[in-house]
Amino acid sequence: MDVYNYENVSGEILTIGVYTIPIGGEIVSNGYEIVELEGAVGPKLRKSKNGVQQFDYVQYNKNTGGISSSLSKVEFLRIRRDESGVAQALQVDGVEWVTAAFPTSDEGTSRSITAADDGYLLRCTAEITLTWPAGLSPNPTVIVLPPGDGAVTLACSGGATLNGDTGAIDRYRAVNQAGVAIVAAGSDAYGVSGT
């Protein structure tokens, strides 16, 4: 039987219909999803199925591709996971999924990203560097799964930016189990999820 958990991660008491969830509290359901809570799943209410978090939410500034604290410019990325916790699809601005299931490419050597990578899950089998050059059309949106025991380095060149900067970013599997979303946020600008 599947076990569904709905956890309040908002920092405030949540009241959704007949449910009141204290700060840090959760509601557990054995065998079925709670329809009333399904509509509220998001940055404030985290859902897990059998102990695996079903979605990640990441704030980003779609104007610069960087993380932003300006609520008027912040949008949410929603990353959907499969039963094992691997990222399978990405939703931007709550409108539509980028792809129903990502085509997957195993990556064992450093390389530059191309426009043909758009929509792919890049599964790193070793510690490598992936570089986003300027001038790609379309600007590719991808999910990168870091190697199991190390980091993937995300870099840019030619004026492209990652989170509003031209510096490299390391992402580790240990703290990004579902993968890292790199989302096209404008011409040569990309937002990067995770820590």
GROMACS elastic network, one bead per residue, 0.5 to 0.9 nm:
[ bonds ]
;  ai    aj funct       b0    kb
    1    30     6  0.68162   500
    1    31     6  0.52520   500
    1    32     6  0.86734   500
    1    50     6  0.89189   500
    2    29     6  0.84763   500
    2    30     6  0.61876   500
    2    32     6  0.71258   500
    2    49     6  0.67262   500
    2    50     6  0.59012   500
    3    28     6  0.70540   500
    3    29     6  0.58154   500
    3    31     6  0.58088   500
    3    32     6  0.74217   500
    3    33     6  0.85347   500
    3    48     6  0.81237   500
    3    49     6  0.57065   500
    3    50     6  0.50102   500
    3    51     6  0.77434   500
    4    27     6  0.82480   500
    4    28     6  0.57274   500
    4    29     6  0.51101   500
    4    30     6  0.64168   500
    4    31     6  0.74559   500
    4    32     6  0.70505   500
    4    33     6  0.63381   500
    4    34     6  0.83547   500
    4    47     6  0.70471   500
    4    48     6  0.56868   500
    4    50     6  0.63609   500
    4    51     6  0.79423   500
    5    26     6  0.65213   500
    5    27     6  0.57868   500
    5    29     6  0.64626   500
    5    30     6  0.88852   500
    5    33     6  0.88660   500
    5    46     6  0.79081   500
    5    47     6  0.55806   500
    5    48     6  0.50602   500
    5    49     6  0.64910   500
    5    50     6  0.80523   500
    5    51     6  0.78026   500
    5    53     6  0.88465   500
    6    25     6  0.84900   500
    6    26     6  0.52759   500
    6    27     6  0.51947   500
    6    28     6  0.64744   500
    6    29     6  0.84811   500
    6    34     6  0.89176   500
    6    37     6  0.75973   500
    6    38     6  0.88002   500
    6    41     6  0.78312   500
    6    45     6  0.62936   500
    6    46     6  0.56109   500
    6    48     6  0.66514   500
    7    21     6  0.79544   500
    7    23     6  0.87944   500
    7    24     6  0.66743   500
    7    25     6  0.58506   500
    7    27     6  0.66102   500
    7    28     6  0.86405   500
    7    44     6  0.83177   500
    7    45     6  0.55336   500
    7    46     6  0.50460   500
    7    47     6  0.64135   500
    7    48     6  0.81903   500
    8    11     6  0.75478   500
    8    12     6  0.80063   500
    8    13     6  0.77562   500
    8    14     6  0.70635   500
    8    21     6  0.63867   500
    8    22     6  0.69470   500
    8    23     6  0.58784   500
    8    24     6  0.51853   500
    8    25     6  0.55753   500
    8    26     6  0.59693   500
    8    27     6  0.87538   500
    8    44     6  0.60868   500
    8    46     6  0.65102   500
    9    12     6  0.80419   500
    9    23     6  0.68746   500
    9    24     6  0.57811   500
    9    25     6  0.81243   500
    9    43     6  0.75532   500
    9    44     6  0.52043   500
    9    45     6  0.58943   500
    9    46     6  0.67047   500
   10    13     6  0.76978   500
   10    14     6  0.78570   500
   10    23     6  0.69915   500
   10    24     6  0.78883   500
   10    43     6  0.73205   500
   10    45     6  0.69146   500
   11    22     6  0.88185   500
   11    23     6  0.54992   500
   11    24     6  0.72517   500
   11    44     6  0.81415   500
   12    21     6  0.89306   500
   12    22     6  0.71830   500
   12    23     6  0.53275   500
   12    24     6  0.85374   500
   12    44     6  0.88890   500
   13    20     6  0.71133   500
   13    21     6  0.58946   500
   13    23     6  0.52377   500
   13    24     6  0.86926   500
   13    25     6  0.88897   500
   14    19     6  0.80207   500
   14    20     6  0.56793   500
   14    21     6  0.51757   500
   14    22     6  0.65344   500
   14    23     6  0.76176   500
   14    44     6  0.84696   500
   14    45     6  0.85200   500
   15    18     6  0.73237   500
   15    19     6  0.56874   500
   15    21     6  0.63790   500
   15    22     6  0.87320   500
   16    19     6  0.51492   500
   16    20     6  0.63598   500
   16    21     6  0.81969   500
   16    36     6  0.73984   500
   16    37     6  0.69105   500
   16    40     6  0.76115   500
   17    20     6  0.79794   500
   17    36     6  0.69521   500
   17    37     6  0.83180   500
   18    36     6  0.86955   500
   19    27     6  0.85612   500
   19    36     6  0.87244   500
   19    37     6  0.83274   500
   21    24     6  0.80263   500
   21    25     6  0.57173   500
   21    26     6  0.62451   500
   21    27     6  0.72831   500
   22    26     6  0.76173   500
   23    26     6  0.86132   500
   26    45     6  0.89235   500
   29    32     6  0.62091   500
   29    33     6  0.68252   500
   29    34     6  0.72780   500
   30    33     6  0.83125   500
   32    35     6  0.88758   500
   33    36     6  0.88742   500
   33    37     6  0.81580   500
   33    38     6  0.72720   500
   34    37     6  0.54575   500
   34    38     6  0.61849   500
   35    38     6  0.50811   500
   35    39     6  0.70994   500
   36    39     6  0.62360   500
   36    40     6  0.75777   500
   37    40     6  0.52371   500
   37    41     6  0.65199   500
   37    45     6  0.84618   500
   38    41     6  0.54260   500
   38    47     6  0.83668   500
   39    42     6  0.84630   500
   40    44     6  0.80942   500
   40    45     6  0.65649   500
   41    44     6  0.71667   500
   41    46     6  0.59228   500
   41    47     6  0.64271   500
   41    55     6  0.86931   500
   42    45     6  0.52592   500
   42    46     6  0.62007   500
   42    47     6  0.82054   500
   42    55     6  0.79436   500
   42    56     6  0.82486   500
   42    57     6  0.68703   500
   42    78     6  0.82505   500
   43    46     6  0.68239   500
   43    56     6  0.79744   500
   43    57     6  0.57099   500
   43    58     6  0.80856   500
   43    76     6  0.83863   500
   46    53     6  0.73148   500
   46    54     6  0.79759   500
   46    55     6  0.74423   500
   46    56     6  0.82306   500
   47    52     6  0.84751   500
   47    53     6  0.59019   500
   47    54     6  0.58406   500
   47    55     6  0.70565   500
   48    51     6  0.55768   500
   48    52     6  0.50908   500
   48    54     6  0.52649   500
   48    55     6  0.80428   500
   49    52     6  0.53027   500
   49    53     6  0.64502   500
   49    54     6  0.65806   500
   49    83     6  0.80761   500
   50    53     6  0.84422   500
   50    83     6  0.85070   500
   52    81     6  0.84199   500
   52    82     6  0.87167   500
   52    83     6  0.70529   500
   52    84     6  0.72676   500
   52    85     6  0.60586   500
   53    56     6  0.75584   500
   53    81     6  0.75719   500
   53    85     6  0.70976   500
   53   178     6  0.89906   500
   54    79     6  0.82051   500
   54    80     6  0.59912   500
   54    81     6  0.53972   500
   54    82     6  0.74437   500
   54    83     6  0.82815   500
   54    85     6  0.74521   500
   55    78     6  0.62976   500
   55    79     6  0.52663   500
   55    81     6  0.61828   500
   55    87     6  0.86903   500
   55   178     6  0.88620   500
   56    77     6  0.77935   500
   56    78     6  0.56511   500
   56    79     6  0.50640   500
   56    80     6  0.69552   500
   56    81     6  0.83485   500
   56   178     6  0.81093   500
   57    76     6  0.61638   500
   57    77     6  0.55121   500
   57    79     6  0.66061   500
   57   193     6  0.88319   500
   58    67     6  0.86756   500
   58    75     6  0.82244   500
   58    76     6  0.55158   500
   58    77     6  0.51801   500
   58    78     6  0.68630   500
   58    79     6  0.84188   500
   58   181     6  0.89827   500
   58   192     6  0.88891   500
   58   193     6  0.60612   500
   58   194     6  0.76208   500
   59    66     6  0.88843   500
   59    67     6  0.63161   500
   59    68     6  0.71137   500
   59    69     6  0.85564   500
   59    74     6  0.60486   500
   59    75     6  0.57495   500
   59    77     6  0.65908   500
   59   193     6  0.80351   500
   60    63     6  0.88268   500
   60    64     6  0.85135   500
   60    65     6  0.63910   500
   60    66     6  0.56570   500
   60    68     6  0.57909   500
   60    69     6  0.86698   500
   60    73     6  0.81833   500
   60    74     6  0.55314   500
   60    75     6  0.57613   500
   60    76     6  0.64822   500
   60    77     6  0.75856   500
   60   163     6  0.81620   500
   60   185     6  0.89547   500
   60   191     6  0.63638   500
   60   192     6  0.80599   500
   60   193     6  0.80090   500
   61    64     6  0.56886   500
   61    65     6  0.52745   500
   61    66     6  0.51998   500
   61    67     6  0.55872   500
   61    68     6  0.52719   500
   61    69     6  0.84125   500
   61    70     6  0.81565   500
   61    71     6  0.89831   500
   61    73     6  0.56481   500
   61    75     6  0.64435   500
   61    76     6  0.88545   500
   61   163     6  0.83948   500
   61   185     6  0.79212   500
   61   191     6  0.75257   500
   62    65     6  0.50933   500
   62    66     6  0.73448   500
   62    67     6  0.88551   500
   62    73     6  0.70129   500
   62    74     6  0.69556   500
   62    75     6  0.68134   500
   62   184     6  0.84066   500
   62   186     6  0.73251   500
   62   189     6  0.88492   500
   62   190     6  0.84777   500
   62   191     6  0.74965   500
   63    66     6  0.80216   500
   63    73     6  0.73021   500
   63    74     6  0.89081   500
   63   185     6  0.64415   500
   63   186     6  0.68287   500
   63   189     6  0.84927   500
   64    67     6  0.84565   500
   64    68     6  0.88989   500
   64   161     6  0.85569   500
   64   162     6  0.89193   500
   64   163     6  0.71157   500
   64   164     6  0.55576   500
   64   185     6  0.66770   500
   64   186     6  0.72769   500
   64   189     6  0.63823   500
   64   190     6  0.76595   500
   64   191     6  0.78063   500
   65    68     6  0.88366   500
   65   161     6  0.77132   500
   65   162     6  0.66699   500
   65   164     6  0.56376   500
   65   183     6  0.77697   500
   65   184     6  0.73550   500
   65   186     6  0.72652   500
   65   189     6  0.54390   500
   65   192     6  0.76128   500
   66   161     6  0.87730   500
   66   162     6  0.69547   500
   66   165     6  0.78699   500
   66   185     6  0.86853   500
   66   189     6  0.84722   500
   66   190     6  0.74183   500
   66   191     6  0.53540   500
   66   192     6  0.74466   500
   67    74     6  0.81204   500
   67   163     6  0.61301   500
   67   164     6  0.80475   500
   67   191     6  0.73106   500
   67   192     6  0.81664   500
   67   193     6  0.85084   500
   68    71     6  0.76039   500
   68    73     6  0.73799   500
   68    74     6  0.62679   500
   69    72     6  0.87837   500
   69    73     6  0.82134   500
   69    74     6  0.72107   500
   70    73     6  0.56019   500
   70    74     6  0.62795   500
   71    74     6  0.50062   500
   71    75     6  0.81488   500
   72    75     6  0.85837   500
   75    92     6  0.77756   500
   75    93     6  0.57983   500
   75    94     6  0.86556   500
   76    91     6  0.83398   500
   76    92     6  0.64214   500
   76    93     6  0.56658   500
   76    94     6  0.72414   500
   77    90     6  0.69149   500
   77    91     6  0.57313   500
   77    93     6  0.64957   500
   77    94     6  0.75702   500
   77   181     6  0.83830   500
   77   183     6  0.86747   500
   77   193     6  0.85100   500
   78    89     6  0.82887   500
   78    90     6  0.56774   500
   78    92     6  0.64890   500
   78    93     6  0.82852   500
   78    94     6  0.74795   500
   78    97     6  0.87129   500
   79    87     6  0.63290   500
   79    88     6  0.73977   500
   79    89     6  0.59045   500
   79    91     6  0.64380   500
   79    92     6  0.89285   500
   79   178     6  0.80595   500
   79   179     6  0.88880   500
   79   181     6  0.77978   500
   80    85     6  0.86823   500
   80    86     6  0.82802   500
   80    87     6  0.56935   500
   80    88     6  0.56584   500
   80    89     6  0.51985   500
   80    90     6  0.62567   500
   80    91     6  0.80458   500
   80   178     6  0.84622   500
   81    84     6  0.75489   500
   81    85     6  0.50641   500
   81    86     6  0.51405   500
   81    88     6  0.52857   500
   81    89     6  0.72066   500
   81   178     6  0.65646   500
   82    85     6  0.52641   500
   82    86     6  0.55565   500
   82    87     6  0.65249   500
   82    88     6  0.62177   500
   82   178     6  0.89295   500
   83    86     6  0.75693   500
   84   178     6  0.88869   500
   85    88     6  0.88152   500
   85   177     6  0.67550   500
   85   178     6  0.54460   500
   85   179     6  0.88822   500
   86   145     6  0.80451   500
   86   177     6  0.69623   500
   86   179     6  0.66822   500
   87    90     6  0.79848   500
   87   101     6  0.89168   500
   87   102     6  0.83813   500
   87   121     6  0.79140   500
   87   143     6  0.73114   500
   87   144     6  0.88958   500
   87   145     6  0.81602   500
   87   177     6  0.84857   500
   87   179     6  0.58631   500
   87   180     6  0.83414   500
   87   181     6  0.88557   500
   88    99     6  0.81823   500
   88   100     6  0.73004   500
   88   101     6  0.52312   500
   88   102     6  0.57121   500
   88   121     6  0.78102   500
   88   143     6  0.85354   500
   88   178     6  0.86125   500
   89    97     6  0.63418   500
   89    98     6  0.65055   500
   89    99     6  0.56366   500
   89   100     6  0.57792   500
   89   101     6  0.56778   500
   89   102     6  0.63015   500
   89   119     6  0.88544   500
   89   143     6  0.85284   500
   90    96     6  0.83281   500
   90    97     6  0.53699   500
   90    98     6  0.53800   500
   90    99     6  0.68533   500
   90   100     6  0.83557   500
   90   102     6  0.89960   500
   90   142     6  0.88870   500
   90   143     6  0.83532   500
   90   181     6  0.78906   500
   91    94     6  0.59561   500
   91    95     6  0.67719   500
   91    96     6  0.55430   500
   91    98     6  0.58807   500
   91    99     6  0.84485   500
   92    95     6  0.63262   500
   92    96     6  0.67497   500
   92    97     6  0.70734   500
   92    98     6  0.75190   500
   92   183     6  0.86864   500
   93    96     6  0.79203   500
   94    97     6  0.82893   500
   96    99     6  0.85853   500
   97   100     6  0.64948   500
   98   101     6  0.88290   500
   98   102     6  0.87884   500
   98   119     6  0.69831   500
   98   141     6  0.85027   500
   99   102     6  0.60903   500
   99   103     6  0.88910   500
   99   119     6  0.66614   500
   99   120     6  0.89328   500
  101   104     6  0.89819   500
  101   119     6  0.89620   500
  101   120     6  0.89333   500
  101   121     6  0.89707   500
  102   119     6  0.61852   500
  102   120     6  0.52579   500
  102   121     6  0.55194   500
  102   142     6  0.87103   500
  102   143     6  0.83515   500
  103   119     6  0.72169   500
  103   120     6  0.51467   500
  103   121     6  0.60895   500
  103   122     6  0.86394   500
  104   120     6  0.56956   500
  104   122     6  0.59272   500
  104   123     6  0.69302   500
  105   117     6  0.89939   500
  105   120     6  0.70449   500
  105   121     6  0.63196   500
  105   122     6  0.50235   500
  105   123     6  0.60401   500
  105   124     6  0.84768   500
  106   121     6  0.85106   500
  106   122     6  0.59871   500
  106   124     6  0.59074   500
  106   125     6  0.65716   500
  107   110     6  0.78327   500
  107   111     6  0.88282   500
  107   122     6  0.63559   500
  107   123     6  0.58168   500
  107   125     6  0.58761   500
  107   126     6  0.75017   500
  107   128     6  0.81013   500
  108   123     6  0.85660   500
  108   124     6  0.59227   500
  108   125     6  0.50603   500
  108   126     6  0.52259   500
  108   127     6  0.76094   500
  108   128     6  0.68261   500
  109   124     6  0.84804   500
  109   125     6  0.85221   500
  109   126     6  0.73312   500
  109   127     6  0.80687   500
  109   128     6  0.57665   500
  109   129     6  0.76881   500
  109   130     6  0.87667   500
  110   127     6  0.83819   500
  110   130     6  0.57634   500
  110   131     6  0.81056   500
  111   128     6  0.81072   500
  111   129     6  0.66113   500
  111   130     6  0.53852   500
  111   131     6  0.63923   500
  112   129     6  0.83075   500
  112   130     6  0.56454   500
  112   132     6  0.60554   500
  112   133     6  0.69404   500
  112   155     6  0.89915   500
  112   156     6  0.88009   500
  113   116     6  0.81551   500
  113   117     6  0.65353   500
  113   118     6  0.89988   500
  113   130     6  0.64597   500
  113   131     6  0.57870   500
  113   132     6  0.53363   500
  113   133     6  0.70991   500
  113   136     6  0.88600   500
  113   140     6  0.81348   500
  114   117     6  0.55407   500
  114   118     6  0.77716   500
  114   132     6  0.77295   500
  114   133     6  0.80782   500
  114   136     6  0.67865   500
  114   137     6  0.86748   500
  114   139     6  0.85393   500
  114   140     6  0.73549   500
  115   118     6  0.57411   500
  115   136     6  0.56973   500
  115   137     6  0.58695   500
  115   138     6  0.57044   500
  115   139     6  0.62665   500
  115   140     6  0.54395   500
  115   141     6  0.89850   500
  116   119     6  0.84365   500
  116   120     6  0.86900   500
  116   138     6  0.85601   500
  116   140     6  0.75401   500
  117   120     6  0.55733   500
  117   121     6  0.85412   500
  117   122     6  0.84377   500
  117   140     6  0.62152   500
  117   141     6  0.77648   500
  117   142     6  0.69675   500
  118   138     6  0.77122   500
  118   139     6  0.74275   500
  118   141     6  0.51404   500
  118   142     6  0.58565   500
  119   140     6  0.69672   500
  119   141     6  0.57163   500
  119   142     6  0.52438   500
  119   143     6  0.77045   500
  120   140     6  0.88192   500
  120   141     6  0.77225   500
  120   142     6  0.52147   500
  120   143     6  0.64190   500
  120   144     6  0.83386   500
  121   142     6  0.59998   500
  121   144     6  0.57720   500
  121   145     6  0.71948   500
  121   179     6  0.86106   500
  122   142     6  0.72747   500
  122   143     6  0.61554   500
  122   145     6  0.61319   500
  122   146     6  0.85599   500
  123   143     6  0.83834   500
  123   144     6  0.59959   500
  123   146     6  0.66778   500
  123   147     6  0.73473   500
  123   179     6  0.86675   500
  124   127     6  0.71423   500
  124   128     6  0.73647   500
  124   144     6  0.72831   500
  124   145     6  0.59186   500
  124   146     6  0.53270   500
  124   148     6  0.82974   500
  124   152     6  0.73460   500
  125   128     6  0.84842   500
  125   145     6  0.89386   500
  125   146     6  0.77731   500
  125   147     6  0.52377   500
  125   148     6  0.76123   500
  126   146     6  0.81226   500
  126   147     6  0.54622   500
  126   148     6  0.81575   500
  126   149     6  0.83561   500
  126   150     6  0.75567   500
  126   151     6  0.82585   500
  126   152     6  0.80118   500
  127   146     6  0.77352   500
  127   147     6  0.62664   500
  127   149     6  0.84281   500
  127   150     6  0.59713   500
  127   151     6  0.55472   500
  127   152     6  0.54094   500
  127   153     6  0.76992   500
  128   146     6  0.89121   500
  128   147     6  0.86774   500
  128   151     6  0.75863   500
  128   152     6  0.53908   500
  128   153     6  0.62637   500
  128   154     6  0.87123   500
  129   152     6  0.59461   500
  129   154     6  0.58281   500
  129   155     6  0.68900   500
  129   170     6  0.89647   500
  130   152     6  0.74899   500
  130   153     6  0.62631   500
  130   154     6  0.51003   500
  130   155     6  0.60931   500
  130   156     6  0.82268   500
  131   153     6  0.82990   500
  131   154     6  0.59442   500
  131   157     6  0.69259   500
  131   168     6  0.88169   500
  132   136     6  0.85040   500
  132   154     6  0.77212   500
  132   155     6  0.61638   500
  132   157     6  0.62676   500
  132   158     6  0.87637   500
  132   160     6  0.67532   500
  132   161     6  0.81545   500
  132   162     6  0.84626   500
  132   188     6  0.83684   500
  132   190     6  0.88237   500
  133   136     6  0.69875   500
  133   155     6  0.85732   500
  133   156     6  0.55481   500
  133   158     6  0.58054   500
  133   159     6  0.75617   500
  133   160     6  0.59499   500
  133   161     6  0.89219   500
  133   188     6  0.77625   500
  134   139     6  0.88974   500
  134   156     6  0.77007   500
  134   157     6  0.62661   500
  134   158     6  0.51077   500
  134   159     6  0.57593   500
  134   161     6  0.84402   500
  134   187     6  0.83153   500
  134   188     6  0.53670   500
  134   189     6  0.86689   500
  135   138     6  0.87221   500
  135   139     6  0.79703   500
  135   158     6  0.82127   500
  135   159     6  0.88426   500
  135   160     6  0.80120   500
  135   187     6  0.77668   500
  135   188     6  0.64712   500
  136   139     6  0.52489   500
  136   140     6  0.75517   500
  136   187     6  0.83980   500
  136   188     6  0.72728   500
  137   140     6  0.76509   500
  137   187     6  0.87406   500
  138   141     6  0.89620   500
  138   184     6  0.87273   500
  138   187     6  0.89067   500
  139   183     6  0.84887   500
  139   184     6  0.55662   500
  139   185     6  0.83692   500
  139   186     6  0.77412   500
  139   187     6  0.69892   500
  139   188     6  0.67749   500
  139   189     6  0.82809   500
  139   190     6  0.83583   500
  140   182     6  0.82234   500
  140   183     6  0.72183   500
  140   184     6  0.60445   500
  140   190     6  0.88579   500
  141   181     6  0.75372   500
  141   182     6  0.56293   500
  141   184     6  0.53564   500
  141   185     6  0.89587   500
  141   190     6  0.82218   500
  142   180     6  0.83141   500
  142   181     6  0.60301   500
  142   182     6  0.53815   500
  142   183     6  0.65812   500
  142   184     6  0.86925   500
  143   179     6  0.61900   500
  143   180     6  0.54068   500
  143   182     6  0.61159   500
  143   183     6  0.84127   500
  144   152     6  0.83348   500
  144   179     6  0.54580   500
  144   180     6  0.50873   500
  144   181     6  0.64791   500
  144   182     6  0.75811   500
  145   148     6  0.85945   500
  145   152     6  0.82248   500
  145   171     6  0.89499   500
  145   172     6  0.86806   500
  145   173     6  0.69894   500
  145   176     6  0.79038   500
  145   177     6  0.77563   500
  145   178     6  0.71373   500
  145   180     6  0.62486   500
  145   181     6  0.89450   500
  146   149     6  0.83422   500
  146   150     6  0.70756   500
  146   151     6  0.57731   500
  146   152     6  0.52574   500
  146   153     6  0.88385   500
  146   171     6  0.66602   500
  146   172     6  0.57747   500
  146   173     6  0.50078   500
  146   174     6  0.87795   500
  146   176     6  0.77596   500
  146   177     6  0.83904   500
  146   179     6  0.66756   500
  146   180     6  0.78195   500
  147   150     6  0.54754   500
  147   151     6  0.62227   500
  147   152     6  0.68653   500
  147   172     6  0.74504   500
  147   173     6  0.62080   500
  148   151     6  0.82434   500
  148   172     6  0.81323   500
  148   173     6  0.57464   500
  148   174     6  0.75766   500
  149   172     6  0.79858   500
  149   173     6  0.71006   500
  149   174     6  0.78219   500
  150   171     6  0.84962   500
  150   172     6  0.59138   500
  150   173     6  0.68644   500
  150   174     6  0.82612   500
  151   170     6  0.60215   500
  151   171     6  0.53452   500
  151   173     6  0.68606   500
  152   169     6  0.83061   500
  152   170     6  0.56895   500
  152   171     6  0.55062   500
  152   172     6  0.65986   500
  152   173     6  0.85793   500
  153   168     6  0.65619   500
  153   169     6  0.56319   500
  153   171     6  0.65507   500
  154   162     6  0.82113   500
  154   167     6  0.87983   500
  154   168     6  0.55423   500
  154   169     6  0.50667   500
  154   170     6  0.61707   500
  154   171     6  0.77801   500
  155   161     6  0.85133   500
  155   162     6  0.75730   500
  155   166     6  0.75949   500
  155   167     6  0.66174   500
  155   169     6  0.64501   500
  155   170     6  0.87634   500
  156   159     6  0.74681   500
  156   160     6  0.55816   500
  156   161     6  0.61567   500
  156   162     6  0.69514   500
  156   165     6  0.89587   500
  156   166     6  0.61476   500
  156   167     6  0.72054   500
  156   168     6  0.69192   500
  157   160     6  0.56379   500
  157   161     6  0.78792   500
  157   166     6  0.73821   500
  159   166     6  0.71594   500
  159   188     6  0.72380   500
  159   189     6  0.89142   500
  160   164     6  0.88863   500
  160   165     6  0.83650   500
  160   166     6  0.67260   500
  160   187     6  0.81950   500
  160   189     6  0.58218   500
  160   190     6  0.78889   500
  161   164     6  0.53198   500
  161   165     6  0.50258   500
  161   167     6  0.78386   500
  161   188     6  0.63728   500
  161   190     6  0.61159   500
  161   191     6  0.84269   500
  162   165     6  0.53868   500
  162   166     6  0.62665   500
  162   167     6  0.74823   500
  162   168     6  0.78877   500
  162   169     6  0.80240   500
  162   182     6  0.83115   500
  162   188     6  0.87764   500
  162   189     6  0.62873   500
  162   191     6  0.57882   500
  162   192     6  0.64253   500
  163   166     6  0.83500   500
  163   189     6  0.75932   500
  163   190     6  0.61596   500
  163   192     6  0.59620   500
  163   193     6  0.88148   500
  164   189     6  0.69849   500
  164   190     6  0.75672   500
  164   191     6  0.76819   500
  165   168     6  0.84000   500
  165   189     6  0.89948   500
  169   192     6  0.88058   500
  170   195     6  0.82575   500
  171   174     6  0.88908   500
  171   175     6  0.79552   500
  171   176     6  0.72301   500
  171   179     6  0.89329   500
  171   180     6  0.75504   500
  171   194     6  0.72195   500
  171   195     6  0.63650   500
  172   175     6  0.59009   500
  172   176     6  0.61115   500
  172   177     6  0.83917   500
  172   179     6  0.89347   500
  172   194     6  0.89555   500
  172   195     6  0.78721   500
  173   177     6  0.52853   500
  173   178     6  0.81004   500
  173   179     6  0.71728   500
  173   180     6  0.89566   500
  174   177     6  0.61181   500
  175   178     6  0.88613   500
  175   194     6  0.76695   500
  175   195     6  0.68549   500
  176   179     6  0.52908   500
  176   180     6  0.64706   500
  176   193     6  0.89685   500
  176   194     6  0.61579   500
  176   195     6  0.72213   500
  177   180     6  0.84978   500
  179   193     6  0.87681   500
  179   194     6  0.81212   500
  180   192     6  0.69304   500
  180   193     6  0.55075   500
  180   194     6  0.59172   500
  180   195     6  0.88493   500
  181   191     6  0.78063   500
  181   192     6  0.57583   500
  181   193     6  0.52827   500
  181   194     6  0.77650   500
  182   190     6  0.62059   500
  182   191     6  0.55753   500
  182   193     6  0.66488   500
  183   189     6  0.85015   500
  183   190     6  0.52994   500
  183   191     6  0.51148   500
  183   192     6  0.65521   500
  183   193     6  0.84864   500
  184   187     6  0.77282   500
  184   188     6  0.75896   500
  184   189     6  0.61571   500
  184   191     6  0.65560   500
  185   188     6  0.79130   500
  185   189     6  0.53721   500
  185   190     6  0.50679   500
  185   191     6  0.62413   500
  186   189     6  0.50590   500
  186   190     6  0.70432   500
  187   190     6  0.84468   500
